[in-house]
């Protein structure tokens, strides 16, 4: 299934690996920031609820 890459095998496979690592990092960072913002928004909403009541 793997094509013969010849002398470029190391370059091509390392490029695939780097791309995969960057994609995982971007998804992980987005997930982490989303959780952080959700938590921050919940804190702000909780403070506003206490001030209004």
mmCIF file of the N, C-alpha and C atoms, coordinates in Angstrom:
data_MODEL
# 
_entry.id   MODEL 
# 
loop_
_atom_site.group_PDB 
_atom_site.id 
_atom_site.type_symbol 
_atom_site.label_atom_id 
_atom_site.label_alt_id 
_atom_site.label_comp_id 
_atom_site.label_asym_id 
_atom_site.label_entity_id 
_atom_site.label_seq_id 
_atom_site.pdbx_PDB_ins_code 
_atom_site.Cartn_x 
_atom_site.Cartn_y 
_atom_site.Cartn_z 
_atom_site.occupancy 
_atom_site.B_iso_or_equiv 
_atom_site.pdbx_formal_charge 
_atom_site.auth_seq_id 
_atom_site.auth_comp_id 
_atom_site.auth_asym_id 
_atom_site.auth_atom_id 
_atom_site.pdbx_PDB_model_num 
ATOM 1   N N  . UNK A 1 1  ? 0.824   -1.188 0.000  1.00 0.00 ? 1  UNK A N  1 
ATOM 2   C CA . UNK A 1 1  ? 0.000   0.000  0.000  1.00 0.00 ? 1  UNK A CA 1 
ATOM 3   C C  . UNK A 1 1  ? 0.870   1.254  0.000  1.00 0.00 ? 1  UNK A C  1 
ATOM 4   N N  . UNK A 1 2  ? 2.033   1.169  0.625  1.00 0.00 ? 2  UNK A N  1 
ATOM 5   C CA . UNK A 1 2  ? 2.943   2.303  0.687  1.00 0.00 ? 2  UNK A CA 1 
ATOM 6   C C  . UNK A 1 2  ? 3.697   2.440  -0.637 1.00 0.00 ? 2  UNK A C  1 
ATOM 7   N N  . UNK A 1 3  ? 3.650   3.632  -1.260 1.00 0.00 ? 3  UNK A N  1 
ATOM 8   C CA . UNK A 1 3  ? 4.397   3.793  -2.512 1.00 0.00 ? 3  UNK A CA 1 
ATOM 9   C C  . UNK A 1 3  ? 5.901   3.835  -2.248 1.00 0.00 ? 3  UNK A C  1 
ATOM 10  N N  . UNK A 1 4  ? 6.664   3.491  -3.251 1.00 0.00 ? 4  UNK A N  1 
ATOM 11  C CA . UNK A 1 4  ? 8.121   3.528  -3.132 1.00 0.00 ? 4  UNK A CA 1 
ATOM 12  C C  . UNK A 1 4  ? 8.563   4.985  -3.217 1.00 0.00 ? 4  UNK A C  1 
ATOM 13  N N  . UNK A 1 5  ? 9.088   5.509  -2.132 1.00 0.00 ? 5  UNK A N  1 
ATOM 14  C CA . UNK A 1 5  ? 9.485   6.908  -2.086 1.00 0.00 ? 5  UNK A CA 1 
ATOM 15  C C  . UNK A 1 5  ? 10.964  7.107  -2.375 1.00 0.00 ? 5  UNK A C  1 
ATOM 16  N N  . UNK A 1 6  ? 11.686  6.018  -2.412 1.00 0.00 ? 6  UNK A N  1 
ATOM 17  C CA . UNK A 1 6  ? 13.106  6.085  -2.748 1.00 0.00 ? 6  UNK A CA 1 
ATOM 18  C C  . UNK A 1 6  ? 13.887  6.918  -1.743 1.00 0.00 ? 6  UNK A C  1 
ATOM 19  N N  . UNK A 1 7  ? 14.749  7.780  -2.271 1.00 0.00 ? 7  UNK A N  1 
ATOM 20  C CA . UNK A 1 7  ? 15.609  8.564  -1.391 1.00 0.00 ? 7  UNK A CA 1 
ATOM 21  C C  . UNK A 1 7  ? 14.852  9.675  -0.662 1.00 0.00 ? 7  UNK A C  1 
ATOM 22  N N  . UNK A 1 8  ? 13.604  9.913  -1.007 1.00 0.00 ? 8  UNK A N  1 
ATOM 23  C CA . UNK A 1 8  ? 12.813  10.967 -0.366 1.00 0.00 ? 8  UNK A CA 1 
ATOM 24  C C  . UNK A 1 8  ? 11.938  10.458 0.772  1.00 0.00 ? 8  UNK A C  1 
ATOM 25  N N  . UNK A 1 9  ? 12.056  9.191  1.097  1.00 0.00 ? 9  UNK A N  1 
ATOM 26  C CA . UNK A 1 9  ? 11.198  8.580  2.113  1.00 0.00 ? 9  UNK A CA 1 
ATOM 27  C C  . UNK A 1 9  ? 11.309  9.290  3.460  1.00 0.00 ? 9  UNK A C  1 
ATOM 28  N N  . UNK A 1 10 ? 12.509  9.587  3.899  1.00 0.00 ? 10 UNK A N  1 
ATOM 29  C CA . UNK A 1 10 ? 12.689  10.230 5.202  1.00 0.00 ? 10 UNK A CA 1 
ATOM 30  C C  . UNK A 1 10 ? 12.050  11.613 5.201  1.00 0.00 ? 10 UNK A C  1 
ATOM 31  N N  . UNK A 1 11 ? 12.255  12.373 4.143  1.00 0.00 ? 11 UNK A N  1 
ATOM 32  C CA . UNK A 1 11 ? 11.692  13.722 4.055  1.00 0.00 ? 11 UNK A CA 1 
ATOM 33  C C  . UNK A 1 11 ? 10.166  13.696 4.032  1.00 0.00 ? 11 UNK A C  1 
ATOM 34  N N  . UNK A 1 12 ? 9.614   12.826 3.227  1.00 0.00 ? 12 UNK A N  1 
ATOM 35  C CA . UNK A 1 12 ? 8.159   12.753 3.092  1.00 0.00 ? 12 UNK A CA 1 
ATOM 36  C C  . UNK A 1 12 ? 7.525   12.271 4.388  1.00 0.00 ? 12 UNK A C  1 
ATOM 37  N N  . UNK A 1 13 ? 8.062   11.214 4.975  1.00 0.00 ? 13 UNK A N  1 
ATOM 38  C CA . UNK A 1 13 ? 7.472   10.676 6.199  1.00 0.00 ? 13 UNK A CA 1 
ATOM 39  C C  . UNK A 1 13 ? 7.636   11.631 7.378  1.00 0.00 ? 13 UNK A C  1 
ATOM 40  N N  . UNK A 1 14 ? 8.763   12.342 7.449  1.00 0.00 ? 14 UNK A N  1 
ATOM 41  C CA . UNK A 1 14 ? 8.927   13.319 8.528  1.00 0.00 ? 14 UNK A CA 1 
ATOM 42  C C  . UNK A 1 14 ? 7.980   14.504 8.329  1.00 0.00 ? 14 UNK A C  1 
ATOM 43  N N  . UNK A 1 15 ? 7.712   14.865 7.099  1.00 0.00 ? 15 UNK A N  1 
ATOM 44  C CA . UNK A 1 15 ? 6.741   15.929 6.831  1.00 0.00 ? 15 UNK A CA 1 
ATOM 45  C C  . UNK A 1 15 ? 5.336   15.500 7.260  1.00 0.00 ? 15 UNK A C  1 
ATOM 46  N N  . UNK A 1 16 ? 4.965   14.262 6.957  1.00 0.00 ? 16 UNK A N  1 
ATOM 47  C CA . UNK A 1 16 ? 3.673   13.739 7.412  1.00 0.00 ? 16 UNK A CA 1 
ATOM 48  C C  . UNK A 1 16 ? 3.603   13.752 8.943  1.00 0.00 ? 16 UNK A C  1 
ATOM 49  N N  . UNK A 1 17 ? 4.675   13.331 9.588  1.00 0.00 ? 17 UNK A N  1 
ATOM 50  C CA . UNK A 1 17 ? 4.704   13.302 11.050 1.00 0.00 ? 17 UNK A CA 1 
ATOM 51  C C  . UNK A 1 17 ? 4.581   14.697 11.644 1.00 0.00 ? 17 UNK A C  1 
ATOM 52  N N  . UNK A 1 18 ? 5.309   15.662 11.080 1.00 0.00 ? 18 UNK A N  1 
ATOM 53  C CA . UNK A 1 18 ? 5.240   17.037 11.571 1.00 0.00 ? 18 UNK A CA 1 
ATOM 54  C C  . UNK A 1 18 ? 3.842   17.620 11.380 1.00 0.00 ? 18 UNK A C  1 
ATOM 55  N N  . UNK A 1 19 ? 3.234   17.345 10.245 1.00 0.00 ? 19 UNK A N  1 
ATOM 56  C CA . UNK A 1 19 ? 1.885   17.832 9.976  1.00 0.00 ? 19 UNK A CA 1 
ATOM 57  C C  . UNK A 1 19 ? 0.887   17.238 10.963 1.00 0.00 ? 19 UNK A C  1 
ATOM 58  N N  . UNK A 1 20 ? 0.999   15.953 11.206 1.00 0.00 ? 20 UNK A N  1 
ATOM 59  C CA . UNK A 1 20 ? 0.110   15.295 12.159 1.00 0.00 ? 20 UNK A CA 1 
ATOM 60  C C  . UNK A 1 20 ? 0.302   15.867 13.563 1.00 0.00 ? 20 UNK A C  1 
ATOM 61  N N  . UNK A 1 21 ? 1.544   16.096 13.951 1.00 0.00 ? 21 UNK A N  1 
ATOM 62  C CA . UNK A 1 21 ? 1.817   16.667 15.278 1.00 0.00 ? 21 UNK A CA 1 
ATOM 63  C C  . UNK A 1 21 ? 1.235   18.077 15.404 1.00 0.00 ? 21 UNK A C  1 
ATOM 64  N N  . UNK A 1 22 ? 1.380   18.885 14.373 1.00 0.00 ? 22 UNK A N  1 
ATOM 65  C CA . UNK A 1 22 ? 0.825   20.241 14.406 1.00 0.00 ? 22 UNK A CA 1 
ATOM 66  C C  . UNK A 1 22 ? -0.697  20.225 14.463 1.00 0.00 ? 22 UNK A C  1 
ATOM 67  N N  . UNK A 1 23 ? -1.321  19.335 13.722 1.00 0.00 ? 23 UNK A N  1 
ATOM 68  C CA . UNK A 1 23 ? -2.781  19.234 13.767 1.00 0.00 ? 23 UNK A CA 1 
ATOM 69  C C  . UNK A 1 23 ? -3.274  18.833 15.151 1.00 0.00 ? 23 UNK A C  1 
ATOM 70  N N  . UNK A 1 24 ? -2.600  17.884 15.764 1.00 0.00 ? 24 UNK A N  1 
ATOM 71  C CA . UNK A 1 24 ? -2.954  17.458 17.120 1.00 0.00 ? 24 UNK A CA 1 
ATOM 72  C C  . UNK A 1 24 ? -2.771  18.619 18.097 1.00 0.00 ? 24 UNK A C  1 
ATOM 73  N N  . UNK A 1 25 ? -1.689  19.373 17.930 1.00 0.00 ? 25 UNK A N  1 
ATOM 74  C CA . UNK A 1 25 ? -1.434  20.518 18.812 1.00 0.00 ? 25 UNK A CA 1 
ATOM 75  C C  . UNK A 1 25 ? -2.514  21.591 18.647 1.00 0.00 ? 25 UNK A C  1 
ATOM 76  N N  . UNK A 1 26 ? -2.917  21.873 17.430 1.00 0.00 ? 26 UNK A N  1 
ATOM 77  C CA . UNK A 1 26 ? -3.945  22.888 17.189 1.00 0.00 ? 26 UNK A CA 1 
ATOM 78  C C  . UNK A 1 26 ? -5.283  22.461 17.786 1.00 0.00 ? 26 UNK A C  1 
ATOM 79  N N  . UNK A 1 27 ? -5.648  21.218 17.586 1.00 0.00 ? 27 UNK A N  1 
ATOM 80  C CA . UNK A 1 27 ? -6.905  20.717 18.151 1.00 0.00 ? 27 UNK A CA 1 
ATOM 81  C C  . UNK A 1 27 ? -6.852  20.741 19.674 1.00 0.00 ? 27 UNK A C  1 
ATOM 82  N N  . UNK A 1 28 ? -5.742  20.304 20.252 1.00 0.00 ? 28 UNK A N  1 
ATOM 83  C CA . UNK A 1 28 ? -5.591  20.309 21.708 1.00 0.00 ? 28 UNK A CA 1 
ATOM 84  C C  . UNK A 1 28 ? -5.645  21.711 22.273 1.00 0.00 ? 28 UNK A C  1 
ATOM 85  N N  . UNK A 1 29 ? -4.982  22.655 21.627 1.00 0.00 ? 29 UNK A N  1 
ATOM 86  C CA . UNK A 1 29 ? -4.995  24.042 22.089 1.00 0.00 ? 29 UNK A CA 1 
ATOM 87  C C  . UNK A 1 29 ? -6.398  24.634 22.001 1.00 0.00 ? 29 UNK A C  1 
ATOM 88  N N  . UNK A 1 30 ? -7.090  24.362 20.930 1.00 0.00 ? 30 UNK A N  1 
ATOM 89  C CA . UNK A 1 30 ? -8.459  24.861 20.771 1.00 0.00 ? 30 UNK A CA 1 
ATOM 90  C C  . UNK A 1 30 ? -9.372  24.278 21.846 1.00 0.00 ? 30 UNK A C  1 
ATOM 91  N N  . UNK A 1 31 ? -9.227  22.992 22.123 1.00 0.00 ? 31 UNK A N  1 
ATOM 92  C CA . UNK A 1 31 ? -10.046 22.344 23.155 1.00 0.00 ? 31 UNK A CA 1 
ATOM 93  C C  . UNK A 1 31 ? -9.750  22.953 24.521 1.00 0.00 ? 31 UNK A C  1 
ATOM 94  N N  . UNK A 1 32 ? -8.464  23.160 24.828 1.00 0.00 ? 32 UNK A N  1 
ATOM 95  C CA . UNK A 1 32 ? -8.056  23.721 26.117 1.00 0.00 ? 32 UNK A CA 1 
ATOM 96  C C  . UNK A 1 32 ? -8.582  25.152 26.276 1.00 0.00 ? 32 UNK A C  1 
ATOM 97  N N  . UNK A 1 33 ? -8.454  25.973 25.236 1.00 0.00 ? 33 UNK A N  1 
ATOM 98  C CA . UNK A 1 33 ? -8.942  27.346 25.307 1.00 0.00 ? 33 UNK A CA 1 
ATOM 99  C C  . UNK A 1 33 ? -10.462 27.383 25.432 1.00 0.00 ? 33 UNK A C  1 
ATOM 100 N N  . UNK A 1 34 ? -11.143 26.487 24.769 1.00 0.00 ? 34 UNK A N  1 
ATOM 101 C CA . UNK A 1 34 ? -12.597 26.423 24.866 1.00 0.00 ? 34 UNK A CA 1 
ATOM 102 C C  . UNK A 1 34 ? -13.053 26.103 26.280 1.00 0.00 ? 34 UNK A C  1 
ATOM 103 N N  . UNK A 1 35 ? -12.395 25.137 26.902 1.00 0.00 ? 35 UNK A N  1 
ATOM 104 C CA . UNK A 1 35 ? -12.729 24.794 28.296 1.00 0.00 ? 35 UNK A CA 1 
ATOM 105 C C  . UNK A 1 35 ? -12.442 25.955 29.226 1.00 0.00 ? 35 UNK A C  1 
ATOM 106 N N  . UNK A 1 36 ? -11.323 26.651 28.996 1.00 0.00 ? 36 UNK A N  1 
ATOM 107 C CA . UNK A 1 36 ? -10.948 27.784 29.843 1.00 0.00 ? 36 UNK A CA 1 
ATOM 108 C C  . UNK A 1 36 ? -11.953 28.930 29.699 1.00 0.00 ? 36 UNK A C  1 
ATOM 109 N N  . UNK A 1 37 ? -12.367 29.225 28.476 1.00 0.00 ? 37 UNK A N  1 
ATOM 110 C CA . UNK A 1 37 ? -13.325 30.304 28.248 1.00 0.00 ? 37 UNK A CA 1 
ATOM 111 C C  . UNK A 1 37 ? -14.702 29.941 28.818 1.00 0.00 ? 37 UNK A C  1 
ATOM 112 N N  . UNK A 1 38 ? -15.080 28.678 28.704 1.00 0.00 ? 38 UNK A N  1 
ATOM 113 C CA . UNK A 1 38 ? -16.358 28.235 29.249 1.00 0.00 ? 38 UNK A CA 1 
ATOM 114 C C  . UNK A 1 38 ? -16.375 28.407 30.769 1.00 0.00 ? 38 UNK A C  1 
ATOM 115 N N  . UNK A 1 39 ? -15.275 28.036 31.407 1.00 0.00 ? 39 UNK A N  1 
ATOM 116 C CA . UNK A 1 39 ? -15.153 28.191 32.853 1.00 0.00 ? 39 UNK A CA 1 
ATOM 117 C C  . UNK A 1 39 ? -15.180 29.671 33.240 1.00 0.00 ? 39 UNK A C  1 
ATOM 118 N N  . UNK A 1 40 ? -14.484 30.512 32.486 1.00 0.00 ? 40 UNK A N  1 
ATOM 119 C CA . UNK A 1 40 ? -14.448 31.948 32.752 1.00 0.00 ? 40 UNK A CA 1 
ATOM 120 C C  . UNK A 1 40 ? -15.831 32.565 32.583 1.00 0.00 ? 40 UNK A C  1 
ATOM 121 N N  . UNK A 1 41 ? -16.537 32.182 31.554 1.00 0.00 ? 41 UNK A N  1 
ATOM 122 C CA . UNK A 1 41 ? -17.882 32.699 31.319 1.00 0.00 ? 41 UNK A CA 1 
ATOM 123 C C  . UNK A 1 41 ? -18.823 32.281 32.434 1.00 0.00 ? 41 UNK A C  1 
ATOM 124 N N  . UNK A 1 42 ? -18.700 31.061 32.912 1.00 0.00 ? 42 UNK A N  1 
ATOM 125 C CA . UNK A 1 42 ? -19.547 30.599 34.013 1.00 0.00 ? 42 UNK A CA 1 
ATOM 126 C C  . UNK A 1 42 ? -19.281 31.418 35.274 1.00 0.00 ? 42 UNK A C  1 
ATOM 127 N N  . UNK A 1 43 ? -18.011 31.772 35.523 1.00 0.00 ? 43 UNK A N  1 
ATOM 128 C CA . UNK A 1 43 ? -17.689 32.593 36.690 1.00 0.00 ? 43 UNK A CA 1 
ATOM 129 C C  . UNK A 1 43 ? -18.293 33.989 36.564 1.00 0.00 ? 43 UNK A C  1 
ATOM 130 N N  . UNK A 1 44 ? -18.207 34.578 35.390 1.00 0.00 ? 44 UNK A N  1 
ATOM 131 C CA . UNK A 1 44 ? -18.774 35.912 35.174 1.00 0.00 ? 44 UNK A CA 1 
ATOM 132 C C  . UNK A 1 44 ? -20.291 35.877 35.332 1.00 0.00 ? 44 UNK A C  1 
ATOM 133 N N  . UNK A 1 45 ? -20.922 34.872 34.770 1.00 0.00 ? 45 UNK A N  1 
ATOM 134 C CA . UNK A 1 45 ? -22.373 34.760 34.889 1.00 0.00 ? 45 UNK A CA 1 
ATOM 135 C C  . UNK A 1 45 ? -22.785 34.541 36.340 1.00 0.00 ? 45 UNK A C  1 
ATOM 136 N N  . UNK A 1 46 ? -22.005 33.791 37.096 1.00 0.00 ? 46 UNK A N  1 
ATOM 137 C CA . UNK A 1 46 ? -22.312 33.561 38.503 1.00 0.00 ? 46 UNK A CA 1 
ATOM 138 C C  . UNK A 1 46 ? -22.207 34.860 39.294 1.00 0.00 ? 46 UNK A C  1 
ATOM 139 N N  . UNK A 1 47 ? -21.180 35.668 39.007 1.00 0.00 ? 47 UNK A N  1 
ATOM 140 C CA . UNK A 1 47 ? -21.025 36.964 39.692 1.00 0.00 ? 47 UNK A CA 1 
ATOM 141 C C  . UNK A 1 47 ? -22.167 37.909 39.335 1.00 0.00 ? 47 UNK A C  1 
ATOM 142 N N  . UNK A 1 48 ? -22.582 37.921 38.096 1.00 0.00 ? 48 UNK A N  1 
ATOM 143 C CA . UNK A 1 48 ? -23.673 38.791 37.675 1.00 0.00 ? 48 UNK A CA 1 
ATOM 144 C C  . UNK A 1 48 ? -24.981 38.374 38.325 1.00 0.00 ? 48 UNK A C  1 
ATOM 145 N N  . UNK A 1 49 ? -25.175 37.088 38.477 1.00 0.00 ? 49 UNK A N  1 
ATOM 146 C CA . UNK A 1 49 ? -26.383 36.577 39.121 1.00 0.00 ? 49 UNK A CA 1 
ATOM 147 C C  . UNK A 1 49 ? -26.436 36.998 40.561 1.00 0.00 ? 49 UNK A C  1 
ATOM 148 N N  . UNK A 1 50 ? -25.307 37.014 41.248 1.00 0.00 ? 50 UNK A N  1 
ATOM 149 C CA . UNK A 1 50 ? -25.269 37.425 42.659 1.00 0.00 ? 50 UNK A CA 1 
ATOM 150 C C  . UNK A 1 50 ? -25.512 38.921 42.801 1.00 0.00 ? 50 UNK A C  1 
ATOM 151 N N  . UNK A 1 51 ? -24.998 39.716 41.862 1.00 0.00 ? 51 UNK A N  1 
ATOM 152 C CA . UNK A 1 51 ? -25.195 41.173 41.927 1.00 0.00 ? 51 UNK A CA 1 
ATOM 153 C C  . UNK A 1 51 ? -26.619 41.582 41.590 1.00 0.00 ? 51 UNK A C  1 
ATOM 154 N N  . UNK A 1 52 ? -27.304 40.842 40.727 1.00 0.00 ? 52 UNK A N  1 
ATOM 155 C CA . UNK A 1 52 ? -28.664 41.191 40.318 1.00 0.00 ? 52 UNK A CA 1 
ATOM 156 C C  . UNK A 1 52 ? -29.693 40.824 41.375 1.00 0.00 ? 52 UNK A C  1 
ATOM 157 N N  . UNK A 1 53 ? -29.426 39.794 42.167 1.00 0.00 ? 53 UNK A N  1 
ATOM 158 C CA . UNK A 1 53 ? -30.400 39.231 43.057 1.00 0.00 ? 53 UNK A CA 1 
ATOM 159 C C  . UNK A 1 53 ? -30.503 39.920 44.346 1.00 0.00 ? 53 UNK A C  1 
# 
